[in-house]
């Protein structure tokens, strides 16, 4: 067989590049390439005076980049425990979580913390702001931990985006609950995380304030293209997500474990 000519090699390279470009531009190929989150047979057990308590039992699900999912269920069903395991903040008894292809529980705690810092943002029910730092300093903190020289500029812009441009130098104690949660949103989104995890983000807010905070969260999520996973008791909030994961007594409910939300249906036409 004759050796390939230079022209043959160029033609082959062009064909490969063209195929790669088609795969990149094909939304189905890109969307289904690799889950951003893969939860694989997660079980969580703890021991108490009565024996072994199973909090989560063989939970499996995946999320693709840019999807949103609500974890819903009764109090004590294991929702927040599942979210903590997805974040790598808690460890499962068996099973694992892969975040952007990285097996979190093959890593030690320092390595998991590094993954969280680079890929994950958090919003908590209790805000978790540092009381000795101003709103601006709270939002600057994750950027400074990354060594960013533009931390002040980026944090200022993000606080203005959430409507707190006039509250940069205020401490959390003088901010309302809604304002504190907006600072928390700014802190979460300022690092442009691949994944945002939110645990009952409106749980400490009145209904009207909670509605405004959730609208802002979904707006920021759309703008950033972040994968959103939130724990909520509010069915109205859950229905705004692409998917709903119903947890019942530590298991994905076999009758309604996964429900497509309105937002996902619209995008599928």
C-alpha positions as CSV (number, residue, x, y, z in Angstrom):
1,X,0.0,0.0,0.0
2,X,1.5,3.4,-1.0
3,X,2.5,5.8,1.8
4,X,0.0,8.5,2.5
5,X,0.9,11.8,0.7
6,X,1.0,15.1,2.4
7,X,-2.3,16.0,0.7
8,X,-3.9,12.8,2.1
9,X,-2.7,13.7,5.6
10,X,-4.1,17.2,5.3
11,X,-7.4,16.0,4.0
12,X,-7.7,13.5,6.9
13,X,-6.9,16.2,9.4
14,X,-9.5,18.5,7.9
15,X,-12.1,15.7,8.0
16,X,-11.4,14.9,11.7
17,X,-11.6,18.6,12.6
18,X,-14.8,19.0,10.7
19,X,-16.3,16.0,12.5
20,X,-15.2,17.3,15.9
21,X,-16.7,20.7,15.1
22,X,-20.1,19.1,14.1
23,X,-20.1,17.2,17.4
24,X,-19.4,20.4,19.3
25,X,-22.1,22.3,17.5
26,X,-24.6,19.4,17.8
27,X,-26.7,20.3,20.9
28,X,-27.7,16.7,21.4
29,X,-24.1,15.4,21.3
30,X,-22.9,18.2,23.5
31,X,-25.8,17.9,26.0
32,X,-25.4,14.2,26.4
33,X,-21.6,14.0,26.4
34,X,-20.9,13.9,30.2
35,X,-23.1,14.7,33.2
36,X,-21.9,17.6,35.3
37,X,-23.3,15.6,38.3
38,X,-23.5,11.8,38.6
39,X,-24.9,10.4,41.8
40,X,-24.2,6.7,41.8
41,X,-26.0,4.3,44.3
42,X,-25.6,6.6,47.3
43,X,-26.5,5.1,50.6
44,X,-26.0,6.9,53.9
45,X,-26.3,5.1,57.2
46,X,-25.6,6.2,60.8
47,X,-25.6,4.2,64.1
48,X,-27.6,5.2,67.1
49,X,-28.7,3.5,70.3
50,X,-31.4,1.6,68.5
51,X,-29.1,0.3,65.8
52,X,-28.4,1.4,62.2
53,X,-30.5,4.1,60.6
54,X,-30.6,4.4,56.9
55,X,-30.9,8.0,55.8
56,X,-30.5,7.5,52.1
57,X,-30.8,4.2,50.2
58,X,-29.2,3.7,46.8
59,X,-29.9,7.1,45.2
60,X,-29.1,7.3,41.5
61,X,-29.5,10.3,39.2
62,X,-27.5,12.4,36.7
63,X,-27.7,16.1,35.7
64,X,-26.4,17.5,32.5
65,X,-24.7,21.0,32.3
66,X,-27.2,23.9,32.6
67,X,-30.0,21.8,34.0
68,X,-31.8,22.6,37.2
69,X,-33.3,20.1,39.7
70,X,-35.3,20.5,42.8
71,X,-34.9,17.9,45.6
72,X,-38.3,17.7,47.3
73,X,-39.8,15.6,50.1
74,X,-41.0,15.8,53.7
75,X,-38.9,17.0,56.6
76,X,-36.5,14.2,57.6
77,X,-36.7,12.5,54.2
78,X,-32.9,13.0,53.6
79,X,-33.0,15.9,51.2
80,X,-30.4,18.1,52.9
81,X,-28.2,15.1,53.6
82,X,-28.3,14.2,49.9
83,X,-27.3,17.8,49.0
84,X,-24.4,17.7,51.4
85,X,-23.1,14.5,49.9
86,X,-23.4,16.0,46.3
87,X,-21.3,18.8,47.6
88,X,-18.7,16.5,49.2
89,X,-19.4,18.0,52.6
90,X,-20.7,14.8,53.9
91,X,-19.5,11.3,53.0
92,X,-21.8,8.4,51.9
93,X,-21.6,4.9,53.5
94,X,-21.5,3.4,50.0
95,X,-21.7,4.9,46.5
96,X,-20.1,8.0,45.1
97,X,-20.7,11.3,43.4
98,X,-18.9,12.5,40.2
99,X,-18.6,16.2,39.7
100,X,-17.6,17.1,36.1
101,X,-16.1,13.6,35.9
102,X,-14.2,13.8,39.1
103,X,-15.0,11.1,41.7
104,X,-15.3,13.2,44.9
105,X,-14.9,10.3,47.3
106,X,-11.7,9.1,45.7
107,X,-10.2,12.3,46.9
108,X,-9.1,13.4,50.4
109,X,-10.9,16.3,52.1
110,X,-8.4,18.9,51.0
111,X,-8.8,17.8,47.4
112,X,-12.5,17.8,47.7
113,X,-12.4,21.3,49.1
114,X,-10.3,22.4,46.1
115,X,-12.9,21.0,43.7
116,X,-15.7,22.8,45.6
117,X,-13.8,26.1,45.5
118,X,-13.3,25.9,41.8
119,X,-16.7,24.4,40.6
120,X,-19.4,24.9,43.3
121,X,-21.3,27.8,44.7
122,X,-23.5,27.6,47.8
123,X,-26.6,29.3,49.1
124,X,-27.9,28.4,52.5
125,X,-31.2,29.0,54.4
126,X,-29.3,30.8,57.1
127,X,-27.2,33.0,54.7
128,X,-23.9,32.0,56.3
129,X,-22.4,35.5,55.9
130,X,-19.4,36.5,58.0
131,X,-20.6,39.1,60.5
132,X,-17.3,40.9,60.8
133,X,-17.1,41.5,57.0
134,X,-19.1,44.1,55.0
135,X,-21.4,43.0,52.2
136,X,-18.6,43.8,49.7
137,X,-16.0,41.9,51.7
138,X,-18.2,38.9,52.0
139,X,-18.5,38.7,48.2
140,X,-14.9,39.5,47.6
141,X,-13.8,36.6,49.9
142,X,-14.1,33.6,47.5
143,X,-12.3,35.6,44.8
144,X,-9.5,36.6,47.1
145,X,-9.1,32.9,48.1
146,X,-8.6,32.2,44.3
147,X,-5.9,34.9,44.2
148,X,-8.0,37.2,41.9
149,X,-6.6,40.7,41.6
150,X,-9.9,42.0,40.4
151,X,-11.9,40.8,43.5
152,X,-13.1,44.3,44.5
153,X,-14.3,45.2,41.0
154,X,-16.0,41.9,40.4
155,X,-17.7,41.8,43.8
156,X,-18.9,45.4,43.4
157,X,-20.4,44.7,40.0
158,X,-22.2,41.6,41.3
159,X,-23.6,43.4,44.3
160,X,-24.9,46.1,41.9
161,X,-26.4,43.3,39.8
162,X,-28.4,42.0,42.8
163,X,-29.6,45.5,43.6
164,X,-27.3,46.2,46.6
165,X,-25.0,48.8,45.0
166,X,-25.9,51.2,47.9
167,X,-25.2,48.6,50.6
168,X,-21.6,47.7,49.8
169,X,-20.2,48.9,53.1
170,X,-23.0,47.6,55.4
171,X,-22.5,44.7,57.7
172,X,-24.9,41.7,57.8
173,X,-26.5,42.8,61.1
174,X,-27.9,45.9,59.5
175,X,-29.2,44.2,56.4
176,X,-32.7,42.7,56.1
177,X,-33.1,38.9,55.5
178,X,-33.8,39.5,51.9
179,X,-30.7,41.7,51.5
180,X,-28.5,39.1,53.3
181,X,-29.7,36.4,50.9
182,X,-29.0,38.6,47.9
183,X,-25.4,39.1,49.3
184,X,-25.2,35.3,49.6
185,X,-26.4,35.0,45.9
186,X,-23.8,37.5,44.8
187,X,-21.1,35.6,46.7
188,X,-22.2,32.3,45.1
189,X,-22.4,33.6,41.5
190,X,-19.3,35.9,41.5
191,X,-16.9,33.0,41.0
192,X,-19.0,31.7,38.1
193,X,-19.5,28.2,39.4
194,X,-20.3,25.2,37.2
195,X,-22.8,24.1,39.9
196,X,-24.9,26.0,42.4
197,X,-26.3,24.1,45.4
198,X,-29.1,25.8,47.4
199,X,-30.5,24.4,50.6
200,X,-34.0,25.9,51.4
201,X,-32.9,29.4,50.1
202,X,-36.2,31.0,51.1
203,X,-36.7,29.1,54.3
204,X,-35.8,32.1,56.5
205,X,-37.7,34.7,54.5
206,X,-41.3,35.8,54.3
207,X,-43.3,34.8,51.2
208,X,-43.0,38.0,49.3
209,X,-39.3,38.4,49.9
210,X,-38.7,34.7,49.1
211,X,-40.5,35.1,45.8
212,X,-38.2,38.0,44.9
213,X,-35.1,36.1,45.9
214,X,-36.0,33.1,43.9
215,X,-36.8,35.1,40.8
216,X,-33.3,36.7,41.2
217,X,-31.7,33.3,41.7
218,X,-33.3,31.9,38.5
219,X,-32.3,35.0,36.5
220,X,-28.7,34.7,37.6
221,X,-28.7,31.0,36.9
222,X,-30.0,31.6,33.4
223,X,-27.4,34.3,32.8
224,X,-24.5,32.2,34.1
225,X,-25.6,28.9,32.6
226,X,-25.1,27.2,35.9
227,X,-26.3,23.8,36.9
228,X,-28.7,24.4,39.8
229,X,-29.6,21.9,42.5
230,X,-31.9,23.1,45.2
231,X,-33.7,21.6,48.2
232,X,-37.2,23.1,48.8
233,X,-40.5,22.4,50.4
234,X,-42.2,24.8,48.0
235,X,-43.8,22.9,45.1
236,X,-44.1,26.2,43.1
237,X,-40.4,26.6,43.2
238,X,-39.8,23.0,42.4
239,X,-42.0,23.3,39.3
240,X,-39.8,26.0,37.9
241,X,-36.9,23.6,37.7
242,X,-36.2,21.3,34.8
243,X,-36.5,18.2,37.0
244,X,-37.9,17.2,40.4
245,X,-36.3,14.5,42.5
246,X,-38.8,13.3,45.1
247,X,-37.2,11.7,48.2
248,X,-39.4,9.6,50.4
249,X,-37.9,7.9,53.5
250,X,-34.5,8.1,52.0
251,X,-35.4,6.7,48.6
252,X,-36.2,8.2,45.2
253,X,-40.0,7.7,45.1
254,X,-40.6,4.9,42.6
255,X,-43.9,6.5,41.6
256,X,-42.7,10.0,41.1
257,X,-38.9,10.0,41.6
258,X,-38.2,12.1,38.6
259,X,-40.7,14.7,37.2
260,X,-40.0,17.0,34.3
261,X,-40.7,20.6,35.2
262,X,-42.3,23.3,33.1
263,X,-39.1,25.0,32.2
264,X,-37.6,21.7,30.8
265,X,-40.8,21.0,28.8
266,X,-40.6,24.4,27.1
267,X,-37.0,23.9,26.0
268,X,-37.9,20.5,24.5
269,X,-40.7,22.2,22.5
